[in-house]
Structure formats: structure tokens, C-alpha cells
Amino acid sequence: MEEVKLSRIDDTFERLEYPVEADAAASELEDVTLLLADGERNLGELIERSTSDRFASADDLETELHNVLPREAVGEPYQSEGEG
């Protein structure tokens, strides 16, 4: 089981060959634990939640990951989103 922080996820995504089908990416990353601000999640399971069928690049996959993550998982507590 590999553990990776969200801030270092690009290195993990770069290992895949693109374009990649969503289910193939989920399968490839099912043994990776993503360490988040509010705990940890299985990376493969997160990718399975994606609404995309395939990813053209590591950037596409990272963008989609952020779309399926709960807001509290990404930021530090009380972190401003720039409003005010």
C-alpha cells in the first residue's frame, strides 16, 4: 500500500499512460492511499466516483480528483477562499 499526499499526487498520476480509461486508472491506483487534511481516502475509489470515462492527461485526472473530493478534505481548517 502506497501513501501519497494530495500536494504530491502529480507524481503518482504521471506514472499512468495517457489517454487512460477511468476504470483502468481506478484499478491501477486502487492500492494508493491519499492523505488529506481530514484523513485518508483510497485513490482508486475516488477515481471511480468520477463522471469522466477517460482522462487525456495527468492534469485532467488531477482536476477530476478535486471535483470528487469533499471541500473539507482539500484545505486547511478556516482557510479563506478569497472572499471578504
Backbone torsions as a table, in degrees:
resi	resn	phi	psi	omega
1	MET	NA	125.4	179.4
2	GLU	-99.6	142.7	175.5
3	GLU	-116.6	137.5	-179.7
4	VAL	-142.6	139.6	176.2
5	LYS	-80.0	150.3	179.3
6	LEU	-55.5	-37.3	-178.7
7	SER	-67.7	-15.3	-179.2
8	ARG	-112.2	13.1	-172.7
9	ILE	-66.4	-25.5	-178.1
10	ASP	-60.8	-36.1	177.6
11	ASP	-61.5	-40.1	179.8
12	THR	-67.5	-44.1	-179.2
13	PHE	-67.9	-28.6	-180.0
14	GLU	-66.1	-19.0	-179.6
15	ARG	-72.7	-21.1	-179.1
16	LEU	-79.2	155.6	174.8
17	GLU	-96.3	130.1	-176.4
18	TYR	-110.5	148.7	-1.3
19	PRO	-69.8	153.7	-179.1
20	VAL	-132.6	138.8	175.5
21	GLU	-69.3	146.7	-177.3
22	ALA	-59.3	-42.8	-178.3
23	ASP	-68.7	-32.3	176.7
24	ALA	-68.7	-39.9	177.7
25	ALA	-64.8	-43.2	179.1
26	ALA	-61.4	-42.7	179.4
27	SER	-64.9	-43.6	-179.1
28	GLU	-63.8	-30.9	-174.2
29	LEU	-106.7	13.1	-176.6
30	GLU	-68.5	-16.2	179.1
31	ASP	-99.6	14.9	-179.7
32	VAL	-107.3	128.4	175.4
33	THR	-99.4	123.1	179.7
34	LEU	-91.6	121.6	179.9
35	LEU	-89.6	121.9	-174.8
36	LEU	-121.0	172.2	179.8
37	ALA	-60.8	-30.7	-176.2
38	ASP	-111.0	19.5	179.4
39	GLY	136.3	-144.5	-179.3
40	GLU	-139.4	154.6	-179.8
41	ARG	-138.3	155.9	174.6
42	ASN	-80.3	123.2	-175.2
43	LEU	-64.0	-41.6	178.4
44	GLY	-60.0	-41.8	179.3
45	GLU	-65.2	-37.6	177.7
46	LEU	-63.8	-43.2	-179.5
47	ILE	-65.6	-33.7	176.7
48	GLU	-61.7	-26.5	179.2
49	ARG	-76.0	-12.2	-177.5
50	SER	-60.9	148.6	175.3
51	THR	-90.9	-5.8	178.8
52	SER	-84.0	146.1	177.5
53	ASP	-88.6	-28.1	-179.5
54	ARG	-153.4	161.9	-178.9
55	PHE	-124.4	131.1	-177.8
56	ALA	-80.9	-24.7	-175.8
57	SER	-156.4	170.5	176.1
58	ALA	-61.7	-35.8	178.3
59	ASP	-63.2	-41.2	176.6
60	ASP	-59.0	-45.6	-178.2
61	LEU	-65.4	-40.8	179.2
62	GLU	-65.8	-41.2	177.7
63	THR	-60.3	-44.9	-179.6
64	GLU	-65.6	-37.3	177.0
65	LEU	-58.8	-45.4	178.7
66	HIS	-62.6	-30.1	178.5
67	ASN	-69.6	-30.2	-177.8
68	VAL	-95.3	-11.9	178.7
69	LEU	-76.4	139.8	171.9
70	PRO	-63.8	144.6	-177.5
71	ARG	-53.4	-41.3	-177.1
72	GLU	-68.2	-17.9	-178.9
73	ALA	-76.3	-21.9	-170.6
74	VAL	-91.9	-47.7	-171.4
75	GLY	-99.4	169.4	173.6
76	GLU	-74.3	150.4	177.0
77	PRO	-58.1	139.0	177.7
78	TYR	67.3	14.5	179.2
79	GLN	-72.7	132.0	-179.1
80	SER	-74.6	143.5	174.6
81	GLU	-93.9	11.8	176.5
82	GLY	96.7	2.3	178.7
83	GLU	-80.7	159.5	174.3
84	GLY	121.8	NA	NA
